[in-house]
Structure formats: structure tokens, C-alpha cells
Amino acid sequence: MARLDLDDLPPRIAAVLTDLPAGEELLLVQHGAVVGRLIAPDAPEPEDAEPEIEPDQKLREVFEHFRASIEDEF
């Protein structure tokens, strides 16, 4: 598979490529003839996300981890 680093392109071209909406096609034209076609991939499906944790529960876990770290040090 060919690879193109967007950092090597002029900023305007890189912006067109990165701002392409999902499923949108981009024609590559040279001397008036179509030489290629790029299709932006659809947004990836979110992988198994962790279940939402209540803020209080998250805070308790952080403090518990902190307390355990301190106890391990001393």
C-alpha cells in the first residue's frame, strides 16, 4: 500500500484531505483527466467502551489508588 505523509504536502492540500467528510470522494485530476479517486472512510465504530462511571466513584478510585501508592512507598 502506498503511503503519503500529510506533513510533506502544502498546507492547503493537507487541509482538504483531512477535512474530507466520511464517505466523500475526492478526484485527483492532472491536465484535465481524472487520474485517481480517494474516498474518505466512514467513521470507525466505537470499540467496546468502558461503562460510564459516576464521578464520585471515579474520584474514590483515584484517591484509593493514591492512598495505596503512598502506603507502598512508606
Secondary structure, 3 states (H helix, E strand, C coil): CCCCCHHHCCHHHHHHHHCCCCCCEEEEEECCEEEEEEECCCCCCCCCCCCCCCHHHHHHHHHHHHHHHHHHHC
